[in-house]
Amino acid sequence: MKITDILKKDMILNDLQAQEKQGILQELAIVAAPAAGLPADEILNVLMDRERIGSTGLGGGIGIPHGKIKDLQNPVICLGLSRQGADFESMDGLPTHIFILLLTPDNSAGLNLKLLAQISRMLKNDPFKEILLNAASRDEIYAAIEQEDEEF
């Protein structure tokens, strides 16, 4: 499965407005809600519960907020870019610019881990991160992801 099998263009926010964690998660949850078939508030609660365990701000400008949801039928991926950077309590203390939200069904631990690993591998590529940050539109962002995407 490729990331682009799950991520659709309308799930990309190319200019997040919030500058702190809860606001970023709320913007992403609003976009994820229709695909998940759940209210945005429910998604936000799952994400905030996960963040209380430990920040999903990995450092290097990357955040991969994620959560497992009991009645979710299929995985959901959203991508958001914060042009100005946001305080996401990242491990390196620096602003976070690229956010990939991953929601998976509660009973799919293997799929969850595979998708997290695939997203992490993709975002370790510094030239790819630069392409994302310099992309001017959803179409450019999606095209970059299509090019970088690998099946697992």
QUIQUITA-V30974 format. One record per run of one state. SS is the DSSP state (hx for helix, st for strand, lp for the rest). FROM is the first residue (numbers start at 0). TO is the last residue. If there is no record, write none. Layout:
# QUIQUITA-V30974
ss & from & to
SS & FROM & TO
SS & FROM & TO
This chain:
# QUIQUITA-V30974
ss & from & to
lp & 0 & 1
hx & 2 & 4
lp & 5 & 7
hx & 8 & 10
st & 11 & 12
lp & 13 & 18
st & 19 & 19
hx & 20 & 35
lp & 36 & 38
hx & 39 & 52
lp & 53 & 55
st & 56 & 58
lp & 59 & 60
st & 61 & 62
lp & 63 & 64
st & 65 & 68
lp & 69 & 74
st & 75 & 86
lp & 87 & 94
st & 95 & 104
lp & 105 & 107
hx & 108 & 122
lp & 123 & 124
hx & 125 & 133
lp & 134 & 136
hx & 137 & 147
lp & 148 & 151
